[in-house]
């Protein structure tokens, strides 16, 4: 099982970035997919979720600026981030969750830095 994030990097405030997570080794279409982020010294927080039925949901702090999408044929989930702020700086993680049977997988994370 693998989740591999890509697309992180340095971007100026107000800029955009698109993160991608490529999944392999499991039945991707049966998993809800999440994006989390973590700042050193703080708890990892979920910021976006897309269900198996492709229904998205977002934490309030990113609503209107971030869009999550999935492609079950390619086994990928993407996170389009716009109007980035310095407080969006974090390591971003991809997470796959299925309740029945219970399975939970994480990627290694990709660094996003928003700075001028």
NUVO-542994 format. One record per residue (C-alpha): x, y, z; residue in three letters; residue number from 1. Coordinates in steps of 0.1 Angstrom, whole numbers, padded with zeros to 4 digits. Layout:
<atoms>
((X, Y, Z), ALA, NUM)
...
</atoms>
This chain:
<atoms>
((0000, 0000, 0000), UNK, 1)
((0013, 0034, -0009), UNK, 2)
((0001, 0070, -0008), UNK, 3)
((0026, 0094, -0024), UNK, 4)
((0020, 0131, -0022), UNK, 5)
((0035, 0156, -0046), UNK, 6)
((0033, 0192, -0057), UNK, 7)
((0044, 0209, -0025), UNK, 8)
((0069, 0238, -0026), UNK, 9)
((0074, 0275, -0019), UNK, 10)
((0047, 0299, -0030), UNK, 11)
((0041, 0336, -0024), UNK, 12)
((0011, 0348, -0004), UNK, 13)
((-0019, 0350, -0026), UNK, 14)
((-0006, 0323, -0049), UNK, 15)
((-0019, 0289, -0058), UNK, 16)
((-0006, 0254, -0055), UNK, 17)
((-0020, 0220, -0065), UNK, 18)
((-0011, 0189, -0045), UNK, 19)
((-0016, 0154, -0057), UNK, 20)
((-0018, 0120, -0040), UNK, 21)
((-0012, 0089, -0059), UNK, 22)
((-0026, 0057, -0043), UNK, 23)
((-0017, 0021, -0050), UNK, 24)
((-0021, -0013, -0034), UNK, 25)
((-0057, -0010, -0023), UNK, 26)
((-0092, -0005, -0037), UNK, 27)
((-0091, 0033, -0039), UNK, 28)
((-0127, 0038, -0049), UNK, 29)
((-0140, 0023, -0016), UNK, 30)
((-0120, 0047, 0006), UNK, 31)
((-0129, 0082, 0018), UNK, 32)
((-0099, 0104, 0011), UNK, 33)
((-0087, 0132, 0033), UNK, 34)
((-0060, 0159, 0033), UNK, 35)
((-0045, 0169, 0066), UNK, 36)
((-0018, 0193, 0075), UNK, 37)
((0006, 0197, 0104), UNK, 38)
((0027, 0225, 0117), UNK, 39)
((0056, 0216, 0140), UNK, 40)
((0045, 0215, 0176), UNK, 41)
((0008, 0213, 0167), UNK, 42)
((-0017, 0185, 0161), UNK, 43)
((-0023, 0173, 0126), UNK, 44)
((-0056, 0188, 0114), UNK, 45)
((-0079, 0176, 0087), UNK, 46)
((-0087, 0203, 0061), UNK, 47)
((-0106, 0185, 0034), UNK, 48)
((-0124, 0152, 0028), UNK, 49)
((-0140, 0136, -0003), UNK, 50)
((-0162, 0107, 0001), UNK, 51)
((-0165, 0076, -0021), UNK, 52)
((-0195, 0093, -0036), UNK, 53)
((-0173, 0124, -0044), UNK, 54)
((-0190, 0146, -0018), UNK, 55)
((-0164, 0172, -0006), UNK, 56)
((-0162, 0188, 0028), UNK, 57)
((-0138, 0214, 0043), UNK, 58)
((-0127, 0229, 0075), UNK, 59)
((-0139, 0264, 0078), UNK, 60)
((-0105, 0280, 0077), UNK, 61)
((-0100, 0268, 0041), UNK, 62)
((-0135, 0270, 0027), UNK, 63)
((-0136, 0289, -0005), UNK, 64)
((-0099, 0287, -0011), UNK, 65)
((-0093, 0249, -0014), UNK, 66)
((-0109, 0223, -0036), UNK, 67)
((-0105, 0186, -0032), UNK, 68)
((-0112, 0162, -0061), UNK, 69)
((-0106, 0125, -0069), UNK, 70)
((-0101, 0104, -0099), UNK, 71)
((-0110, 0068, -0092), UNK, 72)
((-0097, 0056, -0126), UNK, 73)
((-0063, 0070, -0118), UNK, 74)
((-0065, 0064, -0080), UNK, 75)
((-0055, 0100, -0073), UNK, 76)
((-0068, 0127, -0051), UNK, 77)
((-0059, 0163, -0056), UNK, 78)
((-0060, 0195, -0035), UNK, 79)
((-0062, 0228, -0054), UNK, 80)
((-0052, 0256, -0031), UNK, 81)
((-0058, 0293, -0040), UNK, 82)
((-0053, 0326, -0022), UNK, 83)
((-0026, 0310, 0000), UNK, 84)
((-0017, 0326, 0033), UNK, 85)
((0015, 0323, 0054), UNK, 86)
((-0006, 0304, 0079), UNK, 87)
((-0012, 0277, 0053), UNK, 88)
((0025, 0267, 0057), UNK, 89)
((0026, 0231, 0069), UNK, 90)
((0033, 0196, 0059), UNK, 91)
((0003, 0183, 0039), UNK, 92)
((-0007, 0146, 0042), UNK, 93)
((-0029, 0124, 0022), UNK, 94)
((-0051, 0099, 0042), UNK, 95)
((-0072, 0070, 0030), UNK, 96)
((-0099, 0056, 0053), UNK, 97)
((-0124, 0028, 0051), UNK, 98)
((-0147, 0019, 0079), UNK, 99)
((-0158, -0016, 0070), UNK, 100)
((-0135, -0034, 0070), UNK, 101)
((-0114, -0008, 0089), UNK, 102)
((-0083, 0004, 0071), UNK, 103)
((-0063, 0036, 0074), UNK, 104)
((-0033, 0046, 0053), UNK, 105)
((-0011, 0077, 0053), UNK, 106)
((0013, 0093, 0029), UNK, 107)
((0047, 0106, 0038), UNK, 108)
((0037, 0143, 0035), UNK, 109)
((0047, 0172, 0013), UNK, 110)
((0059, 0205, 0025), UNK, 111)
((0040, 0237, 0015), UNK, 112)
((0056, 0270, 0024), UNK, 113)
((0038, 0303, 0018), UNK, 114)
((0063, 0331, 0021), UNK, 115)
((0074, 0362, 0003), UNK, 116)
</atoms>
